[in-house]
Amino acid sequence: MSNKDVFKELYSKKLNKEKNYNKIMETIERKNRRLNQYLKWSLASICLVVVTCGIIAFGGNIHSLLTPDKKVVDNNVILNINHVSNEKGLVKTDADVKEVNDYNAPYYEVLSDLEIPEDFDDKEYINAIYTKSDRDNKEYDYLMQYEKIYKNSSNHRNIVIGYSEKNKPIRDYYFVDGKVSKIDDFELIIYQYENSYMTEFKYKNLNIDIETSDITEAELAALLQSIIK
């Protein structure tokens, strides 16, 4: 039986029962409000202590506490994933794509031992991207970049790595600024749009542009570590 039912039964035969009942219930509710208020401020005090301790633990760097996307994969990898909406800058790319054999593509040590997910096809696809050396040209005569493609043919998981010594790899869209990630103290900016990760950087004189689809953060970190080492 609830408190209300007890009081109703207790005062059912008394005069002014409604008045007495309301008076008692007001007293109980007033006490409950005081108790709730006390608990509220007690919890707030506890939270304040926890946050204060957290700031001390981070050496006063409150930004670390306010960055929910910051993830320390291990001692050498800190990921700050910049989530973006569909308000990305679009650029119309005029280029021609030609598939090439791996022995026709230039060799770069930093891309020779990539960490690719185990469920991907046991094959590396390589394309050469050509643009026009002059916009009045009819032919695509300038080699802008190469790209390596890895994929799982049974689903949409894939990795595309564009690279060039001379040029910054072109893409159909761009992002501006963002929180910095670190791979072995090497800084880069990583973006996530829906199920895709994207990043571009220059490492050992090689301009690199990476775009993935449906891979995990752990797989992304492993890929980056296999390049930046």
Accessible surface in RSA format (square Angstrom, percent):
REM  Atomic radii and reference values for relative SASA: ProtOr
REM  Chains: A
REM  Algorithm: Lee & Richards
REM  Probe-radius: 1.40
REM  Slices: 20
REM RES _ NUM      All-atoms   Total-Side   Main-Chain    Non-polar    All polar
REM                ABS   REL    ABS   REL    ABS   REL    ABS   REL    ABS   REL
RES MET A   1   168.97  87.5  81.86  54.2  87.11 207.4  89.53  76.1  79.43 105.2
RES SER A   2    61.01  51.6  46.93  62.6  14.08  32.4  51.71 110.1   9.29  13.0
RES ASN A   3    99.42  68.6  95.05  91.9   4.37  10.5   9.69  23.3  89.73  86.7
RES LYS A   4   109.68  53.5 109.46  67.2   0.22   0.5  54.18  48.8  55.50  59.1
RES ASP A   5    67.06  47.0  62.92  62.6   4.14   9.8  11.70  27.5  55.36  55.2
RES VAL A   6    69.08  45.5  67.07  60.7   2.01   4.9  68.04  59.1   1.05   2.8
RES PHE A   7    43.25  21.6  43.25  26.8   0.00   0.0  43.25  26.2   0.00   0.0
RES LYS A   8   118.79  58.0 109.88  67.4   8.92  21.2  60.66  54.6  58.13  61.9
RES GLU A   9   116.33  66.8 101.14  76.5  15.19  36.2  47.41  91.7  68.92  56.3
RES LEU A  10   108.74  60.6  92.97  66.5  15.77  39.6  98.88  69.4   9.86  26.5
RES TYR A  11    52.22  24.4  51.40  29.2   0.82   2.1  21.23  16.0  30.99  38.2
RES SER A  12    55.88  47.2  40.06  53.5  15.82  36.5  31.58  67.2  24.31  34.1
RES LYS A  13   197.75  96.5 161.87  99.3  35.89  85.4 112.96 101.7  84.79  90.3
RES LYS A  14   122.94  60.0 113.61  69.7   9.33  22.2  58.46  52.6  64.48  68.7
RES LEU A  15   161.16  89.8 149.69 107.1  11.47  28.8 151.72 106.5   9.44  25.4
RES ASN A  16   106.12  73.2  85.99  83.1  20.13  48.5  13.62  32.8  92.50  89.4
RES LYS A  17   104.41  50.9 103.15  63.3   1.26   3.0  57.96  52.2  46.45  49.5
RES GLU A  18   113.07  64.9 111.97  84.7   1.10   2.6  54.62 105.6  58.45  47.7
RES LYS A  19   149.69  73.0 141.05  86.5   8.64  20.6  90.33  81.3  59.36  63.2
RES ASN A  20    48.07  33.2  46.91  45.3   1.17   2.8   6.08  14.6  41.99  40.6
RES TYR A  21    34.51  16.1  34.51  19.6   0.00   0.0  27.88  21.0   6.62   8.2
RES ASN A  22    62.26  42.9  61.13  59.1   1.13   2.7  16.91  40.7  45.35  43.8
RES LYS A  23   142.08  69.3 139.09  85.3   2.99   7.1  83.93  75.5  58.15  61.9
RES ILE A  24    39.27  22.3  37.27  27.8   2.00   4.8  39.27  28.3   0.00   0.0
RES MET A  25    18.98   9.8  18.98  12.6   0.00   0.0  18.98  16.1   0.00   0.0
RES GLU A  26   101.57  58.3  99.37  75.2   2.20   5.2  31.20  60.3  70.37  57.5
RES THR A  27    46.16  32.8  46.14  46.8   0.02   0.0  32.75  44.0  13.41  20.3
RES ILE A  28    43.09  24.5  42.59  31.7   0.49   1.2  43.08  31.0   0.01   0.0
RES GLU A  29    78.74  45.2  78.37  59.3   0.37   0.9  24.82  48.0  53.92  44.0
RES ARG A  30   100.80  42.3 100.74  51.4   0.06   0.1  31.90  43.6  68.90  41.8
RES LYS A  31   130.51  63.7 125.68  77.1   4.83  11.5  73.03  65.7  57.48  61.2
RES ASN A  32    72.62  50.1  72.04  69.6   0.58   1.4  17.19  41.4  55.43  53.6
RES ARG A  33   144.02  60.5 138.46  70.6   5.56  13.2  70.62  96.5  73.40  44.5
RES ARG A  34   162.10  68.1 152.62  77.8   9.48  22.6  59.38  81.2 102.71  62.3
RES LEU A  35    97.72  54.4  94.22  67.4   3.50   8.8  97.64  68.6   0.08   0.2
RES ASN A  36    92.94  64.1  87.62  84.7   5.32  12.8  26.65  64.1  66.29  64.1
RES GLN A  37    88.41  49.4  87.17  63.7   1.25   3.0  36.82  78.4  51.59  39.1
RES TYR A  38   149.44  69.8 142.46  81.1   6.98  18.2 103.35  77.7  46.09  56.8
RES LEU A  39    85.45  47.6  85.44  61.1   0.01   0.0  85.45  60.0   0.00   0.0
RES LYS A  40   126.81  61.9 119.38  73.2   7.43  17.7  74.70  67.2  52.11  55.5
RES TRP A  41   152.31  61.1 151.85  73.5   0.45   1.1 144.96  77.3   7.35  11.9
RES SER A  42    35.26  29.8  27.56  36.8   7.70  17.7  27.34  58.2   7.91  11.1
RES LEU A  43   108.73  60.6 108.55  77.7   0.18   0.5 108.64  76.3   0.09   0.2
RES ALA A  44    45.84  42.1  33.14  51.1  12.70  28.9  40.29  56.7   5.54  14.7
RES SER A  45    63.48  53.6  58.99  78.7   4.50  10.4  34.03  72.5  29.45  41.3
RES ILE A  46   100.85  57.4  98.80  73.6   2.05   4.9 100.85  72.6   0.00   0.0
RES CYS A  47    76.61  57.9  74.36  82.9   2.25   5.3  23.89  60.5  52.72  56.8
RES LEU A  48   119.58  66.6 116.33  83.2   3.26   8.2 119.23  83.7   0.35   0.9
RES VAL A  49    90.49  59.5  88.23  79.9   2.26   5.4  90.49  78.6   0.00   0.0
RES VAL A  50    96.27  63.3  91.41  82.8   4.86  11.7  93.76  81.5   2.51   6.8
RES VAL A  51    72.49  47.7  69.24  62.7   3.26   7.9  72.49  63.0   0.00   0.0
RES THR A  52    63.14  44.9  63.02  63.9   0.13   0.3  50.48  67.8  12.66  19.1
RES CYS A  53    70.52  53.3  65.91  73.5   4.61  10.8  26.92  68.2  43.59  47.0
RES GLY A  54    17.35  21.4   0.00   N/A  17.35  21.4  16.86  46.3   0.49   1.1
RES ILE A  55    47.60  27.1  47.60  35.5   0.00   0.0  47.60  34.3   0.00   0.0
RES ILE A  56   127.57  72.6 113.09  84.3  14.47  34.9 117.46  84.6  10.11  27.4
RES ALA A  57    86.68  79.7  44.17  68.2  42.51  96.7  55.81  78.6  30.87  81.8
RES PHE A  58   103.70  51.9  85.80  53.1  17.90  46.6  92.73  56.2  10.97  31.4
RES GLY A  59    71.78  88.5   0.00   N/A  71.78  88.5  39.35 108.0  32.42  72.6
RES GLY A  60    47.91  59.1   0.00   N/A  47.91  59.1  22.62  62.1  25.29  56.6
RES ASN A  61    69.32  47.8  62.49  60.4   6.83  16.4  22.33  53.7  47.00  45.4
RES ILE A  62    86.24  49.1  85.26  63.5   0.99   2.4  85.26  61.4   0.99   2.7
RES HIS A  63   108.78  59.5 106.92  74.3   1.86   4.7  75.59  77.9  33.19  38.6
RES SER A  64    14.53  12.3   2.83   3.8  11.70  27.0   0.80   1.7  13.73  19.2
RES LEU A  65    68.12  37.9  38.06  27.2  30.06  75.6  41.63  29.2  26.49  71.3
RES LEU A  66   121.08  67.4 100.01  71.5  21.07  53.0 104.02  73.1  17.06  45.9
RES THR A  67     7.08   5.0   1.11   1.1   5.98  14.2   1.55   2.1   5.53   8.4
RES PRO A  68   113.90  83.0  81.74  74.5  32.16 116.9  94.41  77.9  19.49 121.2
RES ASP A  69    39.47  27.6  39.24  39.1   0.23   0.6   1.15   2.7  38.33  38.2
RES LYS A  70    69.75  34.0  50.24  30.8  19.51  46.5  18.16  16.3  51.60  55.0
RES LYS A  71    98.56  48.1  94.65  58.1   3.91   9.3  58.67  52.8  39.90  42.5
RES VAL A  72    95.28  62.7  65.59  59.4  29.69  71.5  65.59  57.0  29.69  80.5
RES VAL A  73    69.54  45.8  38.52  34.9  31.02  74.8  44.86  39.0  24.68  66.9
RES ASP A  74    61.03  42.8  50.76  50.5  10.27  24.3  40.48  95.3  20.56  20.5
RES ASN A  75   152.88 105.4 119.76 115.7  33.12  79.7  29.85  71.8 123.02 118.9
RES ASN A  76    83.30  57.4  76.22  73.7   7.08  17.0   5.74  13.8  77.56  75.0
RES VAL A  77     0.03   0.0   0.00   0.0   0.03   0.1   0.03   0.0   0.00   0.0
RES ILE A  78    51.68  29.4  51.62  38.5   0.06   0.1  51.62  37.2   0.06   0.2
RES LEU A  79     0.05   0.0   0.05   0.0   0.00   0.0   0.05   0.0   0.00   0.0
RES ASN A  80    15.64  10.8  15.64  15.1   0.00   0.0   0.00   0.0  15.64  15.1
RES ILE A  81     2.10   1.2   0.99   0.7   1.11   2.7   0.99   0.7   1.11   3.0
RES ASN A  82    17.88  12.3  13.32  12.9   4.56  11.0  11.44  27.5   6.44   6.2
RES HIS A  83   108.21  59.1  78.98  54.9  29.23  74.8  58.08  59.9  50.13  58.3
RES VAL A  84    43.16  28.4  24.15  21.9  19.01  45.8  31.09  27.0  12.07  32.7
RES SER A  85    67.67  57.2  49.57  66.2  18.10  41.7  50.14 106.8  17.53  24.6
RES ASN A  86   110.26  76.0  90.05  87.0  20.21  48.7  16.37  39.4  93.89  90.7
RES GLU A  87   159.83  91.8 121.50  91.9  38.33  91.3  49.06  94.9 110.77  90.4
RES LYS A  88    41.28  20.1  26.93  16.5  14.35  34.2  16.64  15.0  24.64  26.2
RES GLY A  89    21.89  27.0   0.00   N/A  21.89  27.0  16.67  45.8   5.22  11.7
RES LEU A  90   138.75  77.3 107.77  77.1  30.97  77.9 108.20  76.0  30.55  82.2
RES VAL A  91    75.35  49.6  66.43  60.1   8.92  21.5  71.27  61.9   4.08  11.1
RES LYS A  92   199.19  97.2 165.14 101.3  34.06  81.1 115.18 103.7  84.01  89.5
RES THR A  93    48.78  34.7  19.24  19.5  29.54  70.4  21.20  28.5  27.58  41.7
RES ASP A  94    76.76  53.8  63.84  63.5  12.93  30.6  33.26  78.3  43.50  43.4
RES ALA A  95    33.85  31.1   6.17   9.5  27.68  63.0   6.17   8.7  27.68  73.3
RES ASP A  96    45.84  32.1  43.58  43.4   2.26   5.4   5.28  12.4  40.55  40.4
RES VAL A  97    84.45  55.6  60.38  54.7  24.07  58.0  60.38  52.5  24.07  65.3
RES LYS A  98   102.64  50.1  98.70  60.6   3.94   9.4  56.20  50.6  46.43  49.5
RES GLU A  99   126.75  72.8  94.68  71.6  32.07  76.4  31.52  61.0  95.23  77.7
RES VAL A 100    37.35  24.6  23.52  21.3  13.84  33.3  30.67  26.6   6.69  18.1
RES ASN A 101    73.55  50.7  68.90  66.6   4.64  11.2   7.09  17.1  66.46  64.2
RES ASP A 102    93.08  65.2  77.95  77.6  15.13  35.8  20.07  47.2  73.02  72.8
RES TYR A 103   171.61  80.1 134.73  76.7  36.88  96.0 115.37  86.7  56.24  69.3
RES ASN A 104    90.02  62.1  64.24  62.1  25.77  62.1  19.26  46.4  70.76  68.4
RES ALA A 105    14.61  13.4   2.05   3.2  12.56  28.6   2.35   3.3  12.27  32.5
RES PRO A 106    51.82  37.8  32.90  30.0  18.92  68.8  45.38  37.5   6.44  40.0
RES TYR A 107   166.09  77.5 139.21  79.2  26.88  69.9 120.04  90.2  46.05  56.8
RES TYR A 108    45.62  21.3  38.75  22.0   6.87  17.9  29.81  22.4  15.81  19.5
RES GLU A 109   131.07  75.2 124.16  93.9   6.91  16.4  37.20  72.0  93.87  76.6
RES VAL A 110    14.20   9.3  12.57  11.4   1.63   3.9  13.84  12.0   0.36   1.0
RES LEU A 111     3.45   1.9   1.10   0.8   2.35   5.9   1.10   0.8   2.35   6.3
RES SER A 112    55.78  47.1  17.94  23.9  37.84  87.2  15.34  32.7  40.43  56.6
RES ASP A 113    97.33  68.2  90.96  90.5   6.37  15.1  19.20  45.2  78.13  77.9
RES LEU A 114    26.89  15.0   3.71   2.7  23.18  58.3   3.76   2.6  23.12  62.2
RES GLU A 115    96.66  55.5  94.15  71.2   2.51   6.0  16.04  31.0  80.62  65.8
RES ILE A 116    38.11  21.7  22.67  16.9  15.44  37.2  22.78  16.4  15.33  41.6
RES PRO A 117    16.15  11.8   2.38   2.2  13.77  50.1  12.24  10.1   3.91  24.3
RES GLU A 118   181.85 104.4 145.11 109.8  36.74  87.5  66.63 128.9 115.22  94.1
RES ASP A 119    72.91  51.1  48.25  48.0  24.66  58.3  47.82 112.5  25.09  25.0
RES PHE A 120    15.82   7.9   1.14   0.7  14.68  38.2   1.24   0.8  14.58  41.7
RES ASP A 121    44.91  31.5  29.67  29.5  15.23  36.0  19.46  45.8  25.45  25.4
RES ASP A 122   156.27 109.5 120.57 120.0  35.71  84.4  43.31 101.9 112.96 112.7
RES LYS A 123   116.16  56.7 104.04  63.8  12.12  28.8  68.35  61.5  47.81  50.9
RES GLU A 124    63.94  36.7  44.19  33.4  19.75  47.0  19.30  37.3  44.64  36.4
RES TYR A 125    45.57  21.3  43.51  24.8   2.06   5.4  29.78  22.4  15.79  19.5
RES ILE A 126     5.69   3.2   3.80   2.8   1.89   4.6   3.80   2.7   1.89   5.1
RES ASN A 127    20.06  13.8  20.06  19.4   0.00   0.0   0.00   0.0  20.06  19.4
RES ALA A 128     0.58   0.5   0.58   0.9   0.00   0.0   0.58   0.8   0.00   0.0
RES ILE A 129    10.54   6.0  10.54   7.8   0.00   0.0  10.54   7.6   0.00   0.0
RES TYR A 130    54.15  25.3  54.15  30.8   0.00   0.0  19.37  14.6  34.78  42.9
RES THR A 131    16.81  12.0  16.81  17.0   0.00   0.0  14.22  19.1   2.60   3.9
RES LYS A 132    61.63  30.1  41.63  25.5  20.00  47.6   7.91   7.1  53.72  57.2
RES SER A 133    72.93  61.6  35.44  47.3  37.49  86.4  32.27  68.7  40.67  57.0
RES ASP A 134    71.08  49.8  64.98  64.7   6.10  14.4  22.01  51.8  49.07  48.9
RES ARG A 135   218.80  91.9 192.95  98.4  25.84  61.5  66.38  90.7 152.41  92.4
RES ASP A 136   125.07  87.6  97.06  96.6  28.01  66.2  34.45  81.1  90.62  90.4
RES ASN A 137    47.44  32.7  40.52  39.2   6.92  16.7   8.62  20.7  38.83  37.5
RES LYS A 138   188.58  92.0 164.00 100.6  24.58  58.5 109.50  98.6  79.08  84.2
RES GLU A 139   125.66  72.1 124.84  94.4   0.82   1.9  49.27  95.3  76.39  62.4
RES TYR A 140    71.18  33.2  57.73  32.8  13.45  35.0  34.88  26.2  36.29  44.7
RES ASP A 141    80.09  56.1  46.26  46.0  33.84  80.0  32.18  75.7  47.91  47.8
RES TYR A 142    79.15  37.0  78.06  44.4   1.09   2.8  64.82  48.7  14.33  17.7
RES LEU A 143    65.16  36.3  52.69  37.7  12.47  31.3  52.69  37.0  12.47  33.5
RES MET A 144    32.23  16.7  31.48  20.8   0.75   1.8  30.00  25.5   2.23   2.9
RES GLN A 145    10.10   5.6   7.83   5.7   2.26   5.4   2.26   4.8   7.83   5.9
RES TYR A 146    33.41  15.6  33.41  19.0   0.00   0.0  12.93   9.7  20.48  25.2
RES GLU A 147    27.68  15.9  27.68  20.9   0.00   0.0   0.00   0.0  27.68  22.6
RES LYS A 148    23.42  11.4  23.42  14.4   0.00   0.0   5.34   4.8  18.08  19.3
RES ILE A 149    33.20  18.9  33.20  24.7   0.00   0.0  33.20  23.9   0.00   0.0
RES TYR A 150    17.61   8.2  17.58  10.0   0.03   0.1  14.89  11.2   2.71   3.3
RES LYS A 151    75.82  37.0  75.81  46.5   0.01   0.0  22.98  20.7  52.83  56.3
RES ASN A 152    14.10   9.7  13.14  12.7   0.96   2.3   0.00   0.0  14.10  13.6
RES SER A 153    82.18  69.4  47.88  63.9  34.30  79.0  43.81  93.3  38.37  53.8
RES SER A 154   102.29  86.4  59.23  79.0  43.06  99.2  57.09 121.6  45.20  63.3
RES ASN A 155    69.16  47.7  48.12  46.5  21.04  50.7  35.70  85.9  33.46  32.3
RES HIS A 156   143.36  78.4 138.30  96.1   5.06  12.9  91.12  93.9  52.24  60.8
RES ARG A 157    36.02  15.1  35.33  18.0   0.69   1.6  21.61  29.5  14.41   8.7
RES ASN A 158    44.38  30.6  44.38  42.9   0.00   0.0   5.56  13.4  38.82  37.5
RES ILE A 159     0.32   0.2   0.32   0.2   0.00   0.0   0.32   0.2   0.00   0.0
RES VAL A 160    43.50  28.6  42.72  38.7   0.79   1.9  42.72  37.1   0.79   2.1
RES ILE A 161     0.00   0.0   0.00   0.0   0.00   0.0   0.00   0.0   0.00   0.0
RES GLY A 162     4.65   5.7   0.00   N/A   4.65   5.7   3.42   9.4   1.23   2.8
RES TYR A 163     0.92   0.4   0.89   0.5   0.03   0.1   0.82   0.6   0.10   0.1
RES SER A 164    11.48   9.7   6.88   9.2   4.60  10.6   5.37  11.4   6.10   8.6
RES GLU A 165   102.05  58.6  84.30  63.8  17.75  42.3  15.76  30.5  86.29  70.5
RES LYS A 166   178.11  86.9 142.43  87.4  35.69  85.0  91.01  81.9  87.10  92.8
RES ASN A 167    26.63  18.4  22.25  21.5   4.38  10.5   8.33  20.1  18.30  17.7
RES LYS A 168   135.75  66.2 121.57  74.6  14.18  33.8  73.65  66.3  62.10  66.1
RES PRO A 169     6.97   5.1   2.15   2.0   4.82  17.5   2.15   1.8   4.82  30.0
RES ILE A 170    56.43  32.1  39.65  29.5  16.78  40.5  44.87  32.3  11.57  31.4
RES ARG A 171    46.36  19.5  29.58  15.1  16.78  40.0  32.56  44.5  13.81   8.4
RES ASP A 172    78.31  54.9  74.88  74.5   3.43   8.1  18.68  44.0  59.63  59.5
RES TYR A 173    30.32  14.2  29.57  16.8   0.75   2.0  24.29  18.3   6.03   7.4
RES TYR A 174   112.08  52.3 109.17  62.1   2.91   7.6  68.24  51.3  43.84  54.0
RES PHE A 175    38.87  19.4  13.06   8.1  25.82  67.2  16.77  10.2  22.11  63.3
RES VAL A 176   110.00  72.4  83.52  75.6  26.48  63.8  85.89  74.6  24.11  65.4
RES ASP A 177   106.72  74.8  95.77  95.3  10.95  25.9  29.90  70.4  76.82  76.6
RES GLY A 178    37.00  45.6   0.00   N/A  37.00  45.6  19.42  53.3  17.58  39.4
RES LYS A 179    78.49  38.3  70.36  43.2   8.13  19.4  57.43  51.7  21.06  22.4
RES VAL A 180    59.72  39.3  48.95  44.3  10.77  26.0  48.95  42.5  10.77  29.2
RES SER A 181     0.10   0.1   0.00   0.0   0.10   0.2   0.10   0.2   0.00   0.0
RES LYS A 182    80.15  39.1  80.15  49.2   0.00   0.0  28.30  25.5  51.85  55.2
RES ILE A 183     0.00   0.0   0.00   0.0   0.00   0.0   0.00   0.0   0.00   0.0
RES ASP A 184    64.26  45.0  41.95  41.8  22.31  52.8  27.57  64.9  36.69  36.6
RES ASP A 185   124.07  86.9 102.94 102.5  21.13  50.0  28.50  67.1  95.58  95.3
RES PHE A 186    51.38  25.7  45.76  28.3   5.62  14.6  51.14  31.0   0.24   0.7
RES GLU A 187   101.73  58.4  84.15  63.7  17.58  41.9  23.43  45.3  78.30  63.9
RES LEU A 188     8.25   4.6   0.00   0.0   8.25  20.7   8.25   5.8   0.00   0.0
RES ILE A 189    49.44  28.1  46.54  34.7   2.90   7.0  46.54  33.5   2.90   7.9
RES ILE A 190     0.23   0.1   0.23   0.2   0.00   0.0   0.23   0.2   0.00   0.0
RES TYR A 191    21.69  10.1  21.69  12.3   0.00   0.0  16.52  12.4   5.17   6.4
RES GLN A 192    34.24  19.1  32.77  23.9   1.47   3.5   1.28   2.7  32.96  25.0
RES TYR A 193    41.24  19.3  40.81  23.2   0.43   1.1  22.94  17.2  18.30  22.6
RES GLU A 194   130.66  75.0  99.47  75.3  31.19  74.3  49.71  96.1  80.95  66.1
RES ASN A 195    72.59  50.1  61.92  59.8  10.66  25.7  35.20  84.7  37.39  36.1
RES SER A 196    17.81  15.1  17.81  23.8   0.00   0.0   2.38   5.1  15.43  21.6
RES TYR A 197    14.89   7.0  14.56   8.3   0.33   0.9   3.80   2.9  11.09  13.7
RES MET A 198     4.23   2.2   3.37   2.2   0.86   2.1   3.61   3.1   0.62   0.8
RES THR A 199     3.51   2.5   0.97   1.0   2.54   6.1   3.47   4.7   0.04   0.1
RES GLU A 200    68.10  39.1  54.35  41.1  13.75  32.7  23.56  45.6  44.53  36.4
RES PHE A 201    22.22  11.1   5.37   3.3  16.85  43.8  19.60  11.9   2.62   7.5
RES LYS A 202   119.73  58.4 101.96  62.6  17.76  42.3  51.40  46.3  68.33  72.8
RES TYR A 203    24.67  11.5  23.10  13.1   1.57   4.1  18.63  14.0   6.04   7.4
RES LYS A 204   137.45  67.1 101.63  62.4  35.82  85.3  73.06  65.8  64.39  68.6
RES ASN A 205   111.18  76.7 104.95 101.4   6.23  15.0  18.67  44.9  92.51  89.4
RES LEU A 206     2.57   1.4   2.57   1.8   0.00   0.0   2.57   1.8   0.00   0.0
RES ASN A 207    21.28  14.7  21.28  20.6   0.00   0.0   1.85   4.5  19.43  18.8
RES ILE A 208     1.10   0.6   0.00   0.0   1.10   2.7   0.00   0.0   1.10   3.0
RES ASP A 209    12.00   8.4  11.52  11.5   0.48   1.1   2.08   4.9   9.93   9.9
RES ILE A 210     0.66   0.4   0.66   0.5   0.00   0.0   0.66   0.5   0.00   0.0
RES GLU A 211    54.74  31.4  54.50  41.2   0.24   0.6  13.88  26.8  40.86  33.4
RES THR A 212     0.78   0.6   0.06   0.1   0.73   1.7   0.49   0.7   0.29   0.4
RES SER A 213    18.98  16.0  18.98  25.3   0.00   0.0   9.75  20.8   9.23  12.9
RES ASP A 214    56.99  39.9  40.66  40.5  16.33  38.6  18.08  42.5  38.92  38.8
RES ILE A 215    10.31   5.9   0.00   0.0  10.31  24.8   0.60   0.4   9.71  26.4
RES THR A 216    72.57  51.6  66.61  67.5   5.96  14.2  69.86  93.8   2.72   4.1
RES GLU A 217    40.14  23.0  36.58  27.7   3.56   8.5  20.25  39.2  19.89  16.2
RES ALA A 218    70.03  64.4  59.09  91.2  10.94  24.9  62.26  87.7   7.78  20.6
RES GLU A 219    44.44  25.5  40.32  30.5   4.13   9.8  23.17  44.8  21.27  17.4
RES LEU A 220     1.08   0.6   1.08   0.8   0.00   0.0   1.08   0.8   0.00   0.0
RES ALA A 221     2.08   1.9   2.08   3.2   0.00   0.0   2.08   2.9   0.00   0.0
RES ALA A 222    33.62  30.9  27.92  43.1   5.69  12.9  31.01  43.7   2.60   6.9
RES LEU A 223     0.11   0.1   0.11   0.1   0.00   0.0   0.11   0.1   0.00   0.0
RES LEU A 224     0.00   0.0   0.00   0.0   0.00   0.0   0.00   0.0   0.00   0.0
RES GLN A 225    54.31  30.4  48.59  35.5   5.71  13.6  13.87  29.5  40.44  30.7
RES SER A 226    14.58  12.3   7.28   9.7   7.30  16.8  14.15  30.1   0.43   0.6
RES ILE A 227     0.28   0.2   0.00   0.0   0.28   0.7   0.00   0.0   0.28   0.8
RES ILE A 228     4.02   2.3   3.99   3.0   0.04   0.1   3.99   2.9   0.04   0.1
RES LYS A 229   127.08  62.0  83.97  51.5  43.11 102.6  98.04  88.2  29.04  30.9
END  Absolute sums over single chains surface
CHAIN  1 A    15512.8      12989.2       2523.6       8361.5       7151.3
END  Absolute sums over all chains
TOTAL         15512.8      12989.2       2523.6       8361.5       7151.3
